[in-house]
Amino acid sequence: MDPVNARSSRVVILGGGPGGYEAALVAAHLGAEVTVVERTGMGGAAVLTDCVPSKALISTADYLSDFATATDLGVHLEDHDGDPVADAVADLPEVNRRVVALAAAQSSDITARLAEVGVSIVTGTARLTSPTCVRVEDGDGGSRDLEADVVLVATGATPRVMDTAVPDGERILTWQQIYDLEELPERLVVVGSGVTGAELAQAYLGLGAEVVLVSSRDRVLPGEDPDAATVIEDVFRKRGMEVLGRSRMASVERTDEGVLVRLEDGREVTGSHALLAVGSVPQTSGIGLEDVGVDLLPSGHVAVDKVSRTSVRGVYAAGDCTGVLPLASVAAMQGRIAMSHALGDAVAPLNLGVVSANIFTDPEIATVGVTQHDVDDERVDAEVLMLQLSRNPRAKMLGITDGFVKLFAQKGSGAVIGGVIVAPRASELIFPVTLAVQHRLNVDQIASTFTVYPSLSGSVAEAARRLHPTD
């Protein structure tokens, strides 16, 4: 599309999550007439039932864990009479009310921002009737057609549900249903040890629940850096979590006392509640994609290229419905790229090699660029340096005993091509490594840059110094 036509273009976006609302902001900035169709609330699942509330819940659990660390640092809580104070406890209904309110506030802020730039928001369910027309049903039997020059599909994904483990919203839960709990589970069985399962298992452990984590693989977080996953599993066990490796779930059912999780090897695990974290499925069925010729992958995800185009001219897609990488940051970037491309603005294709990601366990795991698997499988020729955080002076002051900094440097040039940080707030510490990967900085450039002493970021510079080429 010629950029001079941007101001007369009509853009219709299906879904108000990160891919949708970020795309809307770009399109509005470029002068297009923009309409977002959303069923539940702006921000979508990421803001209302997934990323924002889960991380808020995790933050509360992290705060409680600080009390345990305080004792190691010589701080002991006493009442006015000098008697020891019992362990801090979480009031789960109060925690959940705060979490839900925080998510609602974020959704409201997004709505206000879109209104400021003139984006129209329509509540309802959208379906493509042609590549240039979106029909919206309002739930009361009414419908309207929205004509479009550009359509963006950003409908996200929903928790995977299995016939042998059907959520009831009370005892058997998906991660979107946990914020209705009126009491802390006495014994929570978490099925699935991927990112969502690991994060929420540790969150509820930190809040005071007894937790059993059922993992079908050899270790938790099987898709992550193996050294990082080992640290997290060790921390889980050290803090009292029961981790069942190589234990594939066969079924989950409700009992009079709670739940019963049957494993494929015949073992049974009982609990008061079960949390299902067995993946997600794209929300792409029933919205007219196949009818208008949009290609779907066997998994049901929308097939897109690196500028978010689908197989149909003028129809783009972004976010979890594409299956590119299930991160809110990637969804937002896909949406922005789609609108820039569709409306003729300057744009660079999506580059997954520079995406930073974070797992909000305690400690966190942050990654960017190439991985240990790439090196081990000889897809990348790189020098690897891992530095334990326990040697860092700032870490000692903060009582940090678990974690590390790992850098990957290209052999010969010394260019930083990847990194892993396992530490509290690793999501913040990974940024300088991401800058290095994005801009092809070498280890000497990082090593010669000042860091505060003492600081956790000092370990990033030290790791770079140790990777200085000597040949």
N, C-alpha and C positions, 0 to 999 in steps of 0.2 A: 504494500500500500504506500502510495506517495505521501511523504510527511505533511504536505500542504493540506491533505484531506483529513488530518487527524482531528481538527476542530469540528468537522461535520460528521464524524464517525460515531456510530452507536455501538457501545460495548455492553454486553450482557454477561454477567458472571454468575455461575451456578456454585454457590457455597461461599460462606463468609469467614472461613478459616484464614490462616496466615497466607496461603496461596491466593485466596480470593481478595482479602481486604488490601494486601500490599499491591496486588495488581490494580485494584480500583484506584488507589492513591496515585500510581504512576499514570494510569490512563487519564484521570482527571487533571493531573498536572500538565499533560500534553494536550489538553483541551477537548477530549472526547466527552460525549454524553454517556454517563456510566450508570448502570443499574445492577445492584447485587441482589440475588434471590437467596434467602436463607430461611431455613425452617425453624431453628430453635433460638438463635441469638448470635450477634456478631462476635467473631472470634472462633465460632464453631467448636468442635470437640476439643481442640487444642487448648482453648481458653476456658471453656465451661466444664469439661469433664475429664480432661486428660493432662496435658503438660503443665498448665498453670496450677490447678489444684493439687496435683500429685507432688509437684516440687514445693508447694507451700506446706503440704503435710510432712514432707521429708525435712524441711527446714525446722519444723517444730521438733521432730525427733532428734535432729542434730543438736538443737539447743539443749535438749534433755541430756544428751551424751556428754555435753560440756561439764555437767555436774560430776560425772565420774572422773573426767580428766582433772577437774579442780582438786580432787583429793590427792592425786599424784603430784600436783604442784604445791602441796602443803596447805591448801585451803579447805577448811572444814566448817560446815554450816552448823550453827548452834542457835537455840532459842535464847530468849532473854535471861533464862536461868542457867545458861551454859550447857544445857543438855543437847546431845547430838540431834539434829533434825533428820527425820526419816527421808528416804529417797524421794525425790521429786516424782510426781505422777502426772499423767495427762488426763484431762477431762475430755474424752473423745467427742461427746456432743458439742461442747464448746469449741474444740479444735475444728470440727467439721463446719460449724456455723461460720467461723472466721474464714476458713478455706473457701466455702461457697460464696461468702460475701466478697472476698477478694477477687474471685473469678468474675462475679457479676460486675464489680467495679471496673475491672479491666475491659470487659465487654462493653460497658457503658462508655468508657473512654474511647474505644475504637469507633463506636457508633457516632460519638460526638465529632471525632476527627473526620470521619467520612462526610458528615453533614457539613462541616466547615468548608470542604472543597467541592460541595455540590453533588455528591454521589447520592442517588436514590436507592433506598433499601425497601425491598418488597418481601413481605413474609409469606412463605408458601413453599410448595414443592414444585420444582421445575422439571421440564422434559422437553427435549428438542423435537420439534415436528419437522424441521428442515434445518440445513446449515445456517439459515438466516432468521429462524423464528424459534422462540422459546415460549412454551405454554406454561403458565403458572396457575396452579390450583391452590385456593386459599384455605381449604379444609372445611368450608361451609357449603361446598357444592359449586361455588363460583370459580370462574377461570378467566384469564386474560392472556392475550398474545403479545409478546414483546419482539419487535423487529430488531435485528442486529446486523451490523456489518462485521463484527468480531464477537465470537463466543469463547469464553474460557470456562472449562469444566474443572472445578476445584471442590469436588464433593467428598473428598477424604476417604476414611476407612472406618470400620466398626469392629469391635472385638469378635474374634472367631469363636463360634459356639459349636460344640460337638454334640451329636445325638446322645452320647453316653455321659455327658456332663452338662446338663441344662441349668443355667442360672435361674434362681427364683427371687433374687433381689433381697433376700433375707439372710440365708445361711450360705448359699452358693452364689458367689458374686463375680461379676466382671470388674475390671478396674474403673469402669464408669459408674458403678453402683455403690462403691464403698463409702461415699459421703453421706449416705442415709443411715449409717449405723448409729444406733443409740447407745451402744456400749462397746468397750474395747473387747475384741475377741479374746477368750481365755486361751485358746489354742488354735492358731490360724495355720491351715495347710495351704501353702502357695504352690500351685501346679504350674511349672514353667520357670526356667532359670535364665531366660534371656534378660534383656535390659529392664523391661517392665516388672517382671517377676522379682529380679534381684533388688531393684530399687524399693519396691513396696514391701518385700519381705524384711529388709533391713529397717524400713520406716516403722513398721509395726513392732518389730523387735525393740527398737529404740523407744517406742511409746509405752512399752511394758508388756506386750503380749508374748506368749510362748509361740514360737514359730517353727514350722517344719517346711523345708523347701524341697520339693520333689523335682529332681532334674533328670531328664532322660539321657543326658550326656555324661562324659567322664568328669567334667567339672562345670561349675557355674559359668555363665557368660561365655559359651563355647565359641562365639564368633569374634571375641575380642582378643587383644594382646594376651598371650598365654601367661606371661609374667604378671601382668596386671590382674588377670583372673585368679591366679594363684594367691596373690595378696588378699583379694577380696574374700575368697573362700576361707582363707585362714582367719581373717577378721571375723567372718560370720561365725565360725566354729568357736573362736576364742570368746566371743560375746554371748555364747549360749544357744545359737541357732542349731537345729538339727538339719543337716544337709544330707539328703539321700541321692547319691549319684547313681547313674545307670539304672534309673528307676522310672520307667515309662508308665504313665497313668493309663488305666484301662477304663475306669468309670468313676464318677462321683455321684453319690446319692444322699438324700436327706434322711436322717434318722430321728428318733424321738429325742435323743440327747444332743444331736448336732449334725455332723456329716461323717460319711465313710468314703474314703478314697481307696479304691482297689487298684493295685499295680498289676502289670501284665505277668509278673513272675509269681503271682498268687498272694503276695503280702497285702496286708490291709493297714491303713493309717487312719486313725480317728482324730477328730478335732471338733471344735465348736463351730468353726466357719471354714469355708474353702474359698480361696481367691484364684480364679482362672486367668492365667496369663500365657495363653497358648497361641499367640499371634493375632493377626487381624486380617480382614478381607476388605477389598475395595468396594466402595458404594457406587457401582457403575451399572447395575442392572435396573431395568425399568425406567430409564431416563432417556430412551430414544437413541442411544449412541449407535447401536447396530443398525437401526432403521435408517439413519442418515449416512451410513457408510464408514463410521469411525472404527478403525481396527482395534480390537482388544487382544491382549496376550492370553495364553491359556489360563493364566492365573486370574483373569478378569480385569487386570489393570489396563489402563489406556496406554497404547503404544505412542510414544512421543520421541522427537529428536532433541538435539541439544539446545534448540531455541523454543521448545515446548509445543511445536506443531504436531498435530495429529495427522492422520491420513486424509483428512478432509480440509480443503482450503478454507481459511477463515475460522476454523475451530481449533482451539488450543486447549491444553490441559496442564494442570500443575498440582503438586502435592502428593499425598499418600494414595490417591486414586491412580497415579501413574506408576507407583512401585519403584521409582528411581532411587530414592533413599528416604526412609521415613523419618525425616527431621523437619521441624517447623522452619528452621532457617533455610533448608533446601526448598521447601514448598514456597516460602516467600520469595526466594531468588528466582525460582521457576516462573512465578507469577509476574514478577517485575520484568524478567527477560521476555516473556510472552507479549506483554503490552508494548514494550519498547520495539520489539520486532514487528508486531502487527501494525503499529502506528508510525513506523518509519523512523524511529529514533535510533541513535547509535547504540549498538548492543554487542556484547561478547557472548559466545556460547557458554553454556553451563560447564564448569570445570570441577568435577568431583574430586580431583586430586588435591585441591586446596581447601576442602571442607573440613572445618574443625567440629568435633562432636564431643559430647560429654555424657557420662553415666553418673547419675546423682546418688551413688552409694556414699558410704562414709568409711574410708576416703573416696573421693571422686576419681573417675578415670576420664582423662581428656586425651583425645588423639587428633592427629592431623597428618595428611600425606601418606606415604608408603607405610606398610606394616611389617611386623616381624614375620608374618606368613609370606609376604612378598620376598623377603630376604631368604628365609628358610627354603622356599620353593625355587630359589634362584631366578625369580622374575626380575629382581633388582640386584645390582652389584653395589653394596653399600657397607660402610664401616658402621658398627653399632656400639654405642657406649651407654651403659646404664649406671647411674649414680644413686646410691641409697640415700634417702632423705634423712635417715637417722644420724648421718654425719654432719648435717647442716646445723650451724649454731642456732639459727632462728627456730628450726624445728625442735631442737632440744628445749628452748625456752617455752615453746608452746605445748610441749608434751607429746609431740608427734613421733611415733615410733614405726609407723607403717607407711610405705610409699617410696617412690623413686622418680627420677627424671631419666628418660631414655631419648637419645637423639640418633637419627639415621643421617649419615653424610655420604654423599656420592664419592666413590673412590676417584682419586685424581684431582677433581676440582674442589672437593671439600664442601660443595653446596649442600645445605640442609634440605633434605627431601622428605622428612617426616619426623614425628616425635610422639612420645607418650609421657604423660605426667599422671602419677597416682599420688594424690595429696588432698588435704582439705582445700576447697576452693580451686581445684585444678582447672575448673572452667574459666577462671580468671588468669591463671598462670600460663595457660596454653597460648594466649594471644601473641606474645613475642615469637613463639615458635611458628605460629601460623603466618605472621608477617614474614618471617625468614623463608618459609616454604613458598609463599605467594610471590615474593620478590627475588627468589633465588639467591638469598644471602648465603655466604659461606661461613664456616665455623669461625674463621679468624675475625670476621666482621662482628659476629656475636660476642666473641671472647674479648674483643677490644672495646666493647660498649660498657659504660659504667653501670653497675648495679648498686643498690643500697646495701650497706653492711650493718647489721645482719639482715638478710631477707631470704625467703624461699626461692625467689627468682635468681638469687646468686648461684643456685645449683644448675640453672640453665646455662649460665656463662661458664661455670666450671666444667660442665660436661663438654661444652664447645672447645674449651682450652685443651682438654684431654684428647680431643679429636684433631688437634692441629697436625697436619701432614708433616712427616719428618723426612720423606724421600726427596 
